[in-house]
């Protein structure tokens, strides 16, 4: 499991959406790549952003150190 910033999550979603749009070939490999990207996109969009208050004390300390 990884924790990324909300801004990075938005960028990742944007890049996956662009990848899906750019892949235009109709071969099986490209179809599967687009399908897997769509599944990942759906999962990422379903995630709820975390607030600082909902993090454990240990995670808050680690975020301050970076």
VMD Tcl script that builds the backbone (N, CA, C; Angstrom):
set m [mol new atoms 198]
animate dup $m
set s [atomselect $m all]
$s set {name element resname resid chain x y z} {
  {N N UNK 1 A 0.843 -1.161 0.000}
  {CA C UNK 1 A 0.000 0.000 0.000}
  {C C UNK 1 A 0.896 1.233 0.000}
  {N N UNK 2 A 0.483 2.224 -0.745}
  {CA C UNK 2 A 1.219 3.468 -0.830}
  {C C UNK 2 A 0.285 4.625 -0.533}
  {N N UNK 3 A 0.843 5.656 0.027}
  {CA C UNK 3 A 0.099 6.892 0.236}
  {C C UNK 3 A 0.748 7.944 -0.641}
  {N N UNK 4 A -0.075 8.550 -1.503}
  {CA C UNK 4 A 0.420 9.621 -2.358}
  {C C UNK 4 A -0.451 10.851 -2.119}
  {N N UNK 5 A 0.069 11.980 -2.491}
  {CA C UNK 5 A -0.694 13.209 -2.283}
  {C C UNK 5 A -1.909 13.238 -3.204}
  {N N UNK 6 A -2.884 14.039 -2.825}
  {CA C UNK 6 A -4.085 14.175 -3.645}
  {C C UNK 6 A -3.744 14.741 -5.025}
  {N N UNK 7 A -2.771 15.646 -5.077}
  {CA C UNK 7 A -2.355 16.228 -6.354}
  {C C UNK 7 A -1.727 15.159 -7.258}
  {N N UNK 8 A -0.880 14.305 -6.674}
  {CA C UNK 8 A -0.269 13.230 -7.452}
  {C C UNK 8 A -1.319 12.235 -7.939}
  {N N UNK 9 A -2.324 11.986 -7.127}
  {CA C UNK 9 A -3.408 11.084 -7.518}
  {C C UNK 9 A -4.154 11.659 -8.717}
  {N N UNK 10 A -4.423 12.957 -8.685}
  {CA C UNK 10 A -5.107 13.605 -9.808}
  {C C UNK 10 A -4.272 13.528 -11.080}
  {N N UNK 11 A -2.960 13.721 -10.941}
  {CA C UNK 11 A -2.074 13.637 -12.103}
  {C C UNK 11 A -2.049 12.221 -12.665}
  {N N UNK 12 A -1.997 11.221 -11.800}
  {CA C UNK 12 A -1.980 9.828 -12.250}
  {C C UNK 12 A -3.263 9.505 -13.012}
  {N N UNK 13 A -4.392 9.957 -12.498}
  {CA C UNK 13 A -5.672 9.737 -13.182}
  {C C UNK 13 A -5.669 10.424 -14.543}
  {N N UNK 14 A -5.156 11.640 -14.577}
  {CA C UNK 14 A -5.089 12.383 -15.842}
  {C C UNK 14 A -4.218 11.652 -16.865}
  {N N UNK 15 A -3.065 11.138 -16.444}
  {CA C UNK 15 A -2.158 10.437 -17.353}
  {C C UNK 15 A -2.773 9.145 -17.872}
  {N N UNK 16 A -3.469 8.433 -17.027}
  {CA C UNK 16 A -4.114 7.190 -17.465}
  {C C UNK 16 A -5.221 7.499 -18.471}
  {N N UNK 17 A -5.985 8.563 -18.219}
  {CA C UNK 17 A -7.029 8.965 -19.167}
  {C C UNK 17 A -6.421 9.328 -20.518}
  {N N UNK 18 A -5.286 10.033 -20.501}
  {CA C UNK 18 A -4.616 10.393 -21.755}
  {C C UNK 18 A -4.123 9.149 -22.480}
  {N N UNK 19 A -3.574 8.195 -21.731}
  {CA C UNK 19 A -3.067 6.969 -22.333}
  {C C UNK 19 A -4.196 6.217 -23.044}
  {N N UNK 20 A -5.351 6.152 -22.405}
  {CA C UNK 20 A -6.490 5.459 -23.006}
  {C C UNK 20 A -6.900 6.147 -24.312}
  {N N UNK 21 A -6.880 7.464 -24.324}
  {CA C UNK 21 A -7.267 8.203 -25.524}
  {C C UNK 21 A -6.250 8.054 -26.653}
  {N N UNK 22 A -4.967 7.968 -26.301}
  {CA C UNK 22 A -3.906 7.937 -27.305}
  {C C UNK 22 A -3.785 6.559 -27.963}
  {N N UNK 23 A -4.087 5.499 -27.225}
  {CA C UNK 23 A -3.982 4.163 -27.797}
  {C C UNK 23 A -5.102 3.960 -28.815}
  {N N UNK 24 A -4.734 3.903 -30.090}
  {CA C UNK 24 A -5.749 3.833 -31.145}
  {C C UNK 24 A -5.697 2.536 -31.944}
  {N N UNK 25 A -4.661 1.735 -31.781}
  {CA C UNK 25 A -4.595 0.476 -32.531}
  {C C UNK 25 A -5.746 -0.435 -32.102}
  {N N UNK 26 A -6.080 -1.358 -32.961}
  {CA C UNK 26 A -7.195 -2.255 -32.658}
  {C C UNK 26 A -6.746 -3.693 -32.407}
  {N N UNK 27 A -5.442 -3.912 -32.232}
  {CA C UNK 27 A -4.970 -5.271 -31.990}
  {C C UNK 27 A -5.283 -5.694 -30.546}
  {N N UNK 28 A -5.136 -6.955 -30.263}
  {CA C UNK 28 A -5.521 -7.528 -28.975}
  {C C UNK 28 A -4.695 -6.957 -27.813}
  {N N UNK 29 A -3.390 -6.770 -28.022}
  {CA C UNK 29 A -2.537 -6.229 -26.952}
  {C C UNK 29 A -2.984 -4.822 -26.548}
  {N N UNK 30 A -3.261 -3.998 -27.531}
  {CA C UNK 30 A -3.704 -2.628 -27.245}
  {C C UNK 30 A -5.063 -2.642 -26.568}
  {N N UNK 31 A -5.958 -3.501 -27.027}
  {CA C UNK 31 A -7.278 -3.622 -26.402}
  {C C UNK 31 A -7.133 -3.985 -24.925}
  {N N UNK 32 A -6.261 -4.947 -24.628}
  {CA C UNK 32 A -6.060 -5.362 -23.237}
  {C C UNK 32 A -5.420 -4.266 -22.393}
  {N N UNK 33 A -4.487 -3.514 -22.975}
  {CA C UNK 33 A -3.879 -2.395 -22.250}
  {C C UNK 33 A -4.931 -1.349 -21.898}
  {N N UNK 34 A -5.785 -1.029 -22.858}
  {CA C UNK 34 A -6.841 -0.047 -22.607}
  {C C UNK 34 A -7.833 -0.570 -21.569}
  {N N UNK 35 A -8.155 -1.848 -21.644}
  {CA C UNK 35 A -9.078 -2.446 -20.690}
  {C C UNK 35 A -8.505 -2.403 -19.280}
  {N N UNK 36 A -7.233 -2.790 -19.130}
  {CA C UNK 36 A -6.600 -2.772 -17.811}
  {C C UNK 36 A -6.460 -1.344 -17.287}
  {N N UNK 37 A -6.159 -0.411 -18.169}
  {CA C UNK 37 A -6.063 0.997 -17.763}
  {C C UNK 37 A -7.429 1.509 -17.312}
  {N N UNK 38 A -8.474 1.103 -17.984}
  {CA C UNK 38 A -9.829 1.519 -17.594}
  {C C UNK 38 A -10.219 0.959 -16.235}
  {N N UNK 39 A -9.835 -0.275 -15.981}
  {CA C UNK 39 A -10.115 -0.892 -14.677}
  {C C UNK 39 A -9.363 -0.153 -13.579}
  {N N UNK 40 A -8.077 0.124 -13.810}
  {CA C UNK 40 A -7.280 0.869 -12.837}
  {C C UNK 40 A -7.857 2.259 -12.609}
  {N N UNK 41 A -8.266 2.911 -13.667}
  {CA C UNK 41 A -8.851 4.245 -13.572}
  {C C UNK 41 A -10.111 4.224 -12.713}
  {N N UNK 42 A -10.951 3.231 -12.926}
  {CA C UNK 42 A -12.178 3.096 -12.134}
  {C C UNK 42 A -11.848 2.912 -10.650}
  {N N UNK 43 A -10.834 2.092 -10.369}
  {CA C UNK 43 A -10.430 1.854 -8.971}
  {C C UNK 43 A -9.883 3.127 -8.331}
  {N N UNK 44 A -9.046 3.846 -9.076}
  {CA C UNK 44 A -8.458 5.070 -8.530}
  {C C UNK 44 A -9.513 6.140 -8.278}
  {N N UNK 45 A -10.469 6.259 -9.192}
  {CA C UNK 45 A -11.520 7.257 -9.021}
  {C C UNK 45 A -12.439 6.927 -7.848}
  {N N UNK 46 A -12.525 5.641 -7.500}
  {CA C UNK 46 A -13.393 5.225 -6.389}
  {C C UNK 46 A -12.751 5.513 -5.030}
  {N N UNK 47 A -11.445 5.733 -5.014}
  {CA C UNK 47 A -10.750 6.003 -3.750}
  {C C UNK 47 A -11.112 7.381 -3.232}
  {N N UNK 48 A -11.251 7.474 -1.933}
  {CA C UNK 48 A -11.569 8.748 -1.300}
  {C C UNK 48 A -10.279 9.388 -0.796}
  {N N UNK 49 A -10.108 10.688 -0.985}
  {CA C UNK 49 A -8.902 11.348 -0.479}
  {C C UNK 49 A -8.868 11.335 1.045}
  {N N UNK 50 A -7.670 11.216 1.577}
  {CA C UNK 50 A -7.485 11.239 3.029}
  {C C UNK 50 A -7.266 12.670 3.492}
  {N N UNK 51 A -7.750 12.969 4.656}
  {CA C UNK 51 A -7.454 14.260 5.252}
  {C C UNK 51 A -6.332 14.057 6.264}
  {N N UNK 52 A -5.648 15.109 6.606}
  {CA C UNK 52 A -4.566 15.030 7.591}
  {C C UNK 52 A -5.080 14.499 8.930}
  {N N UNK 53 A -6.304 14.845 9.280}
  {CA C UNK 53 A -6.858 14.436 10.570}
  {C C UNK 53 A -7.087 12.930 10.659}
  {N N UNK 54 A -7.339 12.276 9.525}
  {CA C UNK 54 A -7.644 10.847 9.561}
  {C C UNK 54 A -6.394 9.968 9.587}
  {N N UNK 55 A -5.206 10.560 9.435}
  {CA C UNK 55 A -3.967 9.793 9.453}
  {C C UNK 55 A -3.534 9.486 10.879}
  {N N UNK 56 A -2.820 8.370 11.021}
  {CA C UNK 56 A -2.286 8.029 12.336}
  {C C UNK 56 A -1.151 8.982 12.689}
  {N N UNK 57 A -0.802 9.033 13.963}
  {CA C UNK 57 A 0.281 9.920 14.411}
  {C C UNK 57 A 1.598 9.559 13.744}
  {N N UNK 58 A 1.847 8.256 13.560}
  {CA C UNK 58 A 3.083 7.805 12.927}
  {C C UNK 58 A 3.183 8.314 11.486}
  {N N UNK 59 A 2.096 8.232 10.746}
  {CA C UNK 59 A 2.103 8.722 9.368}
  {C C UNK 59 A 2.277 10.237 9.313}
  {N N UNK 60 A 1.668 10.945 10.231}
  {CA C UNK 60 A 1.816 12.402 10.270}
  {C C UNK 60 A 3.273 12.780 10.492}
  {N N UNK 61 A 3.967 12.052 11.393}
  {CA C UNK 61 A 5.380 12.327 11.649}
  {C C UNK 61 A 6.210 12.068 10.404}
  {N N UNK 62 A 5.922 10.967 9.698}
  {CA C UNK 62 A 6.686 10.634 8.491}
  {C C UNK 62 A 6.474 11.662 7.390}
  {N N UNK 63 A 5.260 12.165 7.267}
  {CA C UNK 63 A 4.978 13.172 6.239}
  {C C UNK 63 A 5.706 14.482 6.546}
  {N N UNK 64 A 5.824 14.825 7.812}
  {CA C UNK 64 A 6.532 16.064 8.197}
  {C C UNK 64 A 8.013 15.958 7.913}
  {N N UNK 65 A 8.582 14.724 7.981}
  {CA C UNK 65 A 10.002 14.530 7.773}
  {C C UNK 65 A 10.405 14.698 6.312}
  {N N UNK 66 A 9.491 14.492 5.388}
  {CA C UNK 66 A 9.833 14.557 3.952}
  {C C UNK 66 A 9.952 15.942 3.459}
}
mol reanalyze $m
mol bondsrecalc $m
mol representation Tube
mol addrep $m
